[in-house]
Amino acid sequence: MNRNSIPAFAGRFASTLNYSTLFVTGQYFLPGELGVASATVSPTFGDFKRLALDFLAQWNIRTGMNLSLQYSYFNNQGFANDDFWSLKYRLEY
């Protein structure tokens, strides 16, 4: 169980939220070290409720260089849902 205290700001009162989040992740490694595909499901229970889904595809272009595409979706209870895409290029020395 997590406890998160939110400080007062802009005339609002401080509040405390009690919640827990469960993370379940699956990964599939592509043959020949070509890359990895993964998915994560993360439900949150308690005072703060939401379901987060995350999908990732990563391609290994060559040693030390990869490209990844990620999609994240947040199904929030009580306020607007949210989603975003990320495209990342990574170079390691």
N, C-alpha and C positions, 0 to 999 in steps of 0.2 A: 504494500500500500504506500503510495506517495502522498506527501502533503506539500502543497504549494501555496505559499502566502503571497498574495498580490498586494503591493503597497498602495496606499491612497495617492491619487493624482487628480488634478483638474477638478477638485471639488467632490470627488468620489470617495467613498469609504473603503478602507482596506478590507480584503476578503480572503478566505482560506478555502481551497479546493482539496478534497480527498479523492484520489483516483488511482487506478492501476491499469497498466497497459501490457498486453500479451503480444509477443512478436513470434510469428511463424514464418520461416524463410525456406525456400527451396532453390537449389542451384543445379544447373546442368552445364557441364563443361564440354565444349565442342571438341570433336576429334582433332588431333594434331595441334593442340594448343592454339586453335584458331580464335577462341574467345570463351565467353561464359554468358549464359542467360539466367536470370534469377527473378523471383517474384516474392514479395513479402506482404502478409496480411497482418494488420495490427489493430485489433479492437481495443478501445479504451472504455473502462467501466468506472462507475462511481458518480461523483458530482459533475464530472465533465465526460460526456459520451461522444464518441466518434468512431468511425471505421476508416483506417488509412490503408490504401492499396498502393504498392510500389512495384514497377516492372523495369528491369534493366537488361539491356543487351550491350555487351562489350566485345569489340573486335580487336584482337592483337594484330596490328599492322606488321610489325616486326619487333624484335627484342627491344624493350624499353620504350615502345611507342604504341599507344592504343587510342581507340575512339569509342566513346560510349554514348548511348541514347537512353534516357530515363524518363519514365512517365509516372507521376505521383497524383493520386486522387484522394481527397479527404471528404468523407461523407459525415458532416457535422450535424448533431442534433441540437436544434434550437437556434441555429444561425446558418448563414449561407455556406454551401459546399464550396470546395476549392480544388483546383487542379493546376498542374504545370508540367512543362516539358523541359528537359535539359539535354544539351548536346555538349560533350566535353572531349577535348583532345588533350592527351597527356604524354609528355616526353620526359623520360627519366634518364639520368646520366649515371 
